Amino acid sequence: NRAAQEEAEKVLAMIGGVRHNLNAHVWFEFEFSPKEVLDEIIVTGCIPDQKAYQFYPTPDALAAQVIQLADIGEEHTCLEPSAGTGGLADHMPKARTRCIEISELHCKVLQAKGYDVTQADFLSWSHTTTDRFDRLVLNPPFSEGRWQSHLSAAATLLEVGGQITAVLPASAKNKEVLKGFEIEWSRIIENAFSDTSVSVVILTARKK
């Protein structure tokens, strides 16, 4: 029925499918082979958990703005924490980008795209890893102030002279979020995510 079809289309979009519609014929196109991901959904019944993980994929237009500000050079190593299905990573150099993601299903999507993926809770992982990066690009969960803990954790993983570029709630603008960093804020971007009224701002923070 129509409700089931709409739910199925929502899941396909969440794992990276692009919807096409021609003469009432609907299909989804993927930039990677989705077979293993779809098998996982069918076998386990698990679908992307938007509420628990605060999973709001970064729209392509917003991701492009973030990556432009990230100023990623040919020599830079990169990290996307809480990578989801790679909305930001898709714009980053794949050979030099690592993704951290807690959802097993999202990890399968990222692996199918060819990323170096670690399945872990980013906050826990950040306390144990010895890896350091030149560029961190993130769209962290916003609820209950989680963006603050994610941003602080990201700051500990930067090389000297490195840079964080982050999508944050508009209410964060001009707050003292990271001591010892050179901070710049973008303009406020309204209604940044589909099906929400959330306004955001892009933070650029350089480690002195």
C-alpha positions, 0 to 999 in steps of 0.5 A: 500500500501507499504507506508501506511504499512511502516508508520503504522509499524513506529507508532507501533514501536514508541509506544513500539512494537517489529517487527518480520518477518517470511516468509514474515509475519510481526507482532509486539509484546508488553510487555504490552496491547496496546489496549487502546493506539491503540484505542486512535490513531484510534479515535483521529488520533494522532500519536507520535509527534517526531518533536514537542516533540523532541521524540527520544526514547532511544535505548536499548543498550544506556539505559543499559549504562545509567542505569549502570552509574545511580547506582540505589540502593534498597533504591533509589527513581527515576524519569524519566523526559520527559519519552516518552514511557519509554526507560529508565524507562523500565530499572529502578525499576518500583515500585520506578520510577515516569515518567513525560511526556507531550504527552497524547498518551505517557502517555497511553503507560506508564500507560499500562506498569504500571508506576506512570505517571504524564502528564505535561510539565517537566519544568513547573512541576519542578517549582511547585512540592515539591517531591525530588528524589535520582536518576534522569535519563533523555534523554532530548530534544536537540534542541535550547539548551533545554537540558540545561534547563531540566538539570538545572530543574532536579538538583533542584529535587535531594535529597542531595547526589543524582545523575543525569545521563543524555544523552546529545549532544556530544558538552556538554562534559567538559562544566561547566553544573552544579555548585556544582556537582561532574561531570563525562563524558562518552566517546562520543557515535556516531550515538546513535539514529536510523535514525540520525547522532547525537553523544551523551555523558552520564553525571553523576552528583552527588550533594554534 
